[in-house]
Structures are given as structure tokens and as C-alpha cells.
Amino acid sequence: YLYYVGCAGAFDDRAKRTTQAVAKILQQAGVDFAILGKEELCNGETARRIGNEYLFQSMAQMNVEVLNQYNVKKILTNCPHCFNTLKNEYPQFGGNYDVVHATELVRDLIAQGKVQFNVNGTQTVTYHDSCYLGRYNEVYDAPREILSLIPGTQIKEPERSRKFGMCCGAGGGRMWMEEDADKRVNFRRVDQLLETSPDTVAVACPFCMTMIDDGLKSKGMEEKVQALDVMEIVADRMRTA
């Protein structure tokens, strides 16, 4: 696989921890993977969402040239924005790849016995569906199946989940826009998630991570409830050789 890290996974300090967790899991499971390093460009998703189609197409064409130069066939992503763009929009530019989200691959690795877990305490987890992973690509089960296979983990579904899940407020380019403090979508979404009384809010998207984490902090809940990527939970509980 080519592990397409994405801008958040490469540059955002919080998201870097998820990137490291993915790499740790892949290494433990013996998955052959590589990254582009400095040759990886932003996929341009945000530019298209906020209406700069010219910039998006320029970035997409440059990315496809690099990917095709290395004869890339399989791409692994952990960012649903990268996942959706590479899978569904890059074919317009000659970029035809088998694109897999990390939760899909890791679920299969667990099923194959390549990732196993330690029995280490209990935790109540509520999972927040990313729009681009869930509604756009119908990947609902993989992250939940992973969490259900971790010993001692109890999943509590928020009232709005799966295809009725609520956006964290970052999609459509809104990650980069300021909202009125009393109208922030992430605050409302965090309220919904906290209704399940979780120990952990699990996400599978770096944008969602930022919004949920900020929402928890705004409510003074960061000491009681932690926001973790599904990959971080797996890497933390994974049995290592």
C-alpha cells in the first residue's frame, strides 16, 4: 500500500499521533507500505469544496502525475476527506486506484489474526460518524466492528448516528472558517455525544478530531472524556510481539 498521510496527518500535532498509530499497526501486522514523504501534495479537497475549482484541478493533476509515476495501485488513507477525493474524484484526472480507509484494512487484519489485543480494563465508547466516511461512502460498520472486538469496550450509540449522524462542523471547507461562538456546530454535536456518558469519543477523521476535541475542551470535559481516533485505540490496546 501507499499510505497517503494527508495534510493534517503530516502537519497537525494532534493528528500526527494518529499517523504514528496507523504506522505502528501496519508494522505489527506485517503490512508492506510506503509513503511519498515530501513528494506528497495536498489532494486539493478543501479548494474544491470552497469553490476554487481551478486550484483543485491543478493540485489533482500534479498528484496524479506523482502517483502514476510510482505506478501506485493501492492507497491507504485515514482521513476521510483524502479517502473520498482519491477514490471518487481522482478518476476524472486519470487517477484510478484501489483506495481503502484505515478502518477497513485494520478490521480485516484483526479478522485474520494479524492484530490481537491485550485484556486491559474497560471503557465506554461512543463513535462519531465522519460525513465523508459514512454518508458519502457508507463505511459505517468497519470502525464499529473494530471497537467491538477490543476486550472490555462497550459501544454506546448516540441518538444521531450512521446515515442520520450529525456533521462535526468541519466539512465543506468550514474547517477554515470562523463561526459565531453561540452557533458552533461542534458544540452541539459534542452535547449529543455526551448524552451517552462515554469515557471516550472515538472518531476516524482528523477534522472530526479537531472539532470534537475543541468541543470537549469548551465544556471543560477534557479531563473526563477523551477524544481518540479508532487507530489510536487499536494501537494502545494492541498486543505487541
C-alpha positions as CSV (number, residue, x, y, z in Angstrom):
1,Y,0.0,0.0,0.0
2,L,0.9,3.6,-0.4
3,Y,-0.1,5.3,2.9
4,Y,-1.4,8.7,1.9
5,V,-0.8,10.6,5.1
6,G,-2.7,13.8,4.3
7,C,-2.0,17.4,5.4
8,A,-3.5,17.0,8.8
9,G,-1.7,13.7,9.5
10,A,1.6,15.3,8.4
11,F,1.4,18.8,9.9
12,D,-1.1,18.9,12.7
13,D,0.4,17.9,16.1
14,R,-2.7,16.1,17.3
15,A,-3.2,14.3,14.0
16,K,0.4,13.2,13.9
17,R,-0.4,10.8,16.9
18,T,-2.9,9.1,14.7
19,T,-0.5,8.8,11.8
20,Q,2.0,7.2,14.2
21,A,-0.7,4.8,15.4
22,V,-1.5,3.7,11.9
23,A,2.1,3.0,11.1
24,K,2.5,1.1,14.4
25,I,-0.4,-1.2,13.5
26,L,0.8,-1.8,9.9
27,Q,4.2,-2.7,11.1
28,Q,2.9,-5.0,13.8
29,A,0.7,-6.8,11.2
30,G,3.5,-7.1,8.7
31,V,1.8,-4.9,6.0
32,D,4.1,-3.8,3.2
33,F,3.6,0.0,2.9
34,A,5.4,3.2,2.0
35,I,4.7,6.9,2.0
36,L,5.6,9.7,-0.5
37,G,7.2,11.9,2.1
38,K,7.9,15.3,0.7
39,E,6.5,14.3,-2.7
40,E,3.0,14.0,-1.2
41,L,0.9,17.0,-2.1
42,C,-2.4,18.1,-0.6
43,N,-5.2,16.4,-2.6
44,G,-7.0,19.7,-3.0
45,E,-10.3,18.7,-1.5
46,T,-10.8,21.9,0.5
47,A,-10.1,24.1,-2.5
48,R,-12.9,22.3,-4.5
49,R,-15.4,22.5,-1.5
50,I,-15.0,26.2,-1.1
51,G,-15.3,26.8,-4.9
52,N,-11.7,27.2,-6.2
53,E,-12.1,24.5,-8.9
54,Y,-9.1,25.7,-10.8
55,L,-6.8,25.2,-7.8
56,F,-8.3,21.8,-7.1
57,Q,-7.8,20.6,-10.6
58,S,-4.2,21.8,-10.7
59,M,-3.4,20.0,-7.4
60,A,-5.2,16.9,-8.5
61,Q,-3.3,16.7,-11.8
62,M,0.1,17.2,-10.0
63,N,-0.8,14.5,-7.5
64,V,-1.9,12.0,-10.2
65,E,1.4,12.6,-12.0
66,V,3.4,11.7,-8.9
67,L,1.2,8.7,-8.1
68,N,1.3,7.3,-11.6
69,Q,5.0,7.9,-11.8
70,Y,5.4,5.3,-9.0
71,N,2.8,3.0,-10.5
72,V,0.7,3.2,-7.4
73,K,-2.2,0.7,-7.3
74,K,-3.4,0.6,-3.7
75,I,-3.8,3.6,-1.4
76,L,-4.5,3.6,2.3
77,T,-5.8,6.7,4.0
78,N,-7.0,7.6,7.5
79,C,-8.5,11.0,6.5
80,P,-12.0,10.5,5.0
81,H,-11.5,13.8,3.0
82,C,-8.5,12.3,1.3
83,F,-10.3,8.9,1.0
84,N,-13.3,10.4,-0.7
85,T,-11.3,12.6,-3.1
86,L,-8.8,10.0,-4.1
87,K,-11.4,7.3,-4.5
88,N,-14.3,9.2,-6.2
89,E,-12.9,12.3,-7.7
90,Y,-9.3,11.5,-8.9
91,P,-10.6,9.1,-11.7
92,Q,-11.7,12.3,-13.5
93,F,-8.0,13.1,-13.9
94,G,-6.7,9.6,-14.8
95,G,-6.0,8.6,-11.2
96,N,-7.6,5.2,-10.8
97,Y,-6.6,3.5,-7.6
98,D,-7.9,0.9,-5.1
99,V,-8.4,3.3,-2.1
100,V,-9.0,1.8,1.3
101,H,-9.8,3.6,4.6
102,A,-7.6,2.5,7.6
103,T,-10.6,1.2,9.5
104,E,-11.5,-1.2,6.6
105,L,-8.0,-2.6,6.4
106,V,-7.5,-2.8,10.2
107,R,-10.8,-4.6,10.6
108,D,-9.6,-7.2,8.1
109,L,-6.2,-7.5,9.8
110,I,-8.0,-8.2,13.1
111,A,-10.2,-10.9,11.4
112,Q,-7.0,-12.5,10.0
113,G,-5.4,-12.6,13.5
114,K,-2.6,-10.3,12.5
115,V,-3.7,-7.8,15.1
116,Q,-4.6,-9.1,18.6
117,F,-5.4,-7.3,21.8
118,N,-4.4,-7.3,25.5
119,V,-7.2,-7.5,28.1
120,N,-6.7,-4.2,29.9
121,G,-9.6,-2.6,31.7
122,T,-13.0,-1.5,30.4
123,Q,-14.2,1.6,28.6
124,T,-17.4,3.0,27.3
125,V,-17.0,4.4,23.8
126,T,-19.4,6.4,21.6
127,Y,-18.4,6.6,17.9
128,H,-18.9,9.8,15.9
129,D,-19.6,9.1,12.2
130,S,-17.5,11.2,9.8
131,C,-19.6,12.6,6.9
132,Y,-17.1,11.6,4.2
133,L,-16.6,8.2,5.6
134,G,-20.2,7.5,6.5
135,R,-22.9,9.2,4.3
136,Y,-20.6,9.8,1.3
137,N,-19.0,6.3,1.2
138,E,-21.2,4.2,3.5
139,V,-18.4,3.0,5.7
140,Y,-20.3,2.6,8.9
141,D,-19.6,-0.9,10.2
142,A,-15.8,-1.2,10.0
143,P,-14.9,1.3,12.8
144,R,-17.7,-0.2,15.0
145,E,-16.6,-3.7,14.4
146,I,-13.0,-2.8,15.4
147,L,-14.2,-1.3,18.6
148,S,-16.5,-4.2,19.4
149,L,-13.5,-6.6,19.1
150,I,-11.4,-4.8,21.6
151,P,-11.8,-6.6,25.0
152,G,-13.6,-4.5,27.6
153,T,-15.0,-2.0,25.2
154,Q,-18.7,-1.1,25.4
155,I,-20.1,0.9,22.5
156,K,-23.0,3.3,23.1
157,E,-24.6,4.8,20.0
158,P,-25.6,8.5,20.1
159,E,-29.1,9.2,19.1
160,R,-27.9,10.7,15.8
161,S,-25.6,8.1,14.1
162,R,-24.9,6.3,10.9
163,K,-26.8,7.9,8.0
164,F,-28.5,10.2,10.4
165,G,-25.3,11.3,12.1
166,M,-24.6,15.0,12.5
167,C,-21.6,16.8,10.9
168,C,-18.9,17.9,13.3
169,G,-18.9,21.3,11.5
170,A,-15.6,21.0,9.6
171,G,-16.7,19.6,6.3
172,G,-17.3,21.5,3.1
173,G,-14.3,23.8,3.8
174,R,-15.8,25.1,7.1
175,M,-12.8,23.8,8.9
176,W,-11.1,27.0,7.9
177,M,-14.0,29.4,8.6
178,E,-14.9,31.2,11.8
179,E,-18.4,30.8,13.3
180,D,-20.3,32.7,15.9
181,A,-19.4,31.2,19.3
182,D,-23.0,30.5,20.1
183,K,-23.7,28.8,16.8
184,R,-20.8,26.4,16.5
185,V,-21.9,23.0,15.2
186,N,-19.2,21.1,17.1
187,F,-20.6,22.3,20.4
188,R,-24.0,21.0,19.5
189,R,-22.5,17.7,18.3
190,V,-20.5,17.2,21.4
191,D,-23.6,17.7,23.5
192,Q,-25.3,14.9,21.6
193,L,-22.3,12.6,22.1
194,L,-22.0,13.3,25.8
195,E,-25.6,12.2,26.3
196,T,-24.3,8.6,26.1
197,S,-22.0,9.2,29.2
198,P,-18.8,7.9,27.4
199,D,-15.3,7.6,28.7
200,T,-14.1,8.1,25.1
201,V,-15.4,9.6,21.9
202,A,-14.0,7.7,19.0
203,V,-13.5,9.3,15.6
204,A,-12.0,8.2,12.3
205,C,-11.2,11.6,10.8
206,P,-8.6,14.3,11.7
207,F,-11.1,17.1,11.0
208,C,-13.6,15.5,13.4
209,M,-10.9,15.1,15.9
210,T,-10.1,18.8,16.0
211,M,-13.8,19.8,16.3
212,I,-14.8,17.2,18.9
213,D,-11.6,17.8,21.0
214,D,-12.3,21.6,20.9
215,G,-15.9,21.0,21.8
216,L,-15.0,18.9,24.8
217,K,-12.5,21.5,26.0
218,S,-15.1,24.3,25.6
219,K,-17.3,22.4,28.0
220,G,-14.5,21.6,30.5
221,M,-14.8,17.9,29.8
222,E,-11.3,17.1,28.5
223,E,-10.3,15.6,31.9
224,K,-13.3,13.3,32.0
225,V,-13.9,12.3,28.3
226,Q,-11.1,11.9,25.8
227,A,-11.3,12.1,22.0
228,L,-9.3,9.4,20.3
229,D,-9.0,8.1,16.8
230,V,-10.0,4.5,16.3
231,M,-6.5,3.8,15.2
232,E,-5.1,5.2,18.5
233,I,-7.4,3.0,20.5
234,V,-6.2,-0.1,18.5
235,A,-2.5,0.8,18.8
236,D,-2.9,1.4,22.5
237,R,-4.6,-1.9,23.2
238,M,-2.8,-4.0,20.6
239,R,-0.6,-6.9,21.7
240,T,2.9,-6.3,20.5
241,A,5.5,-9.0,19.8
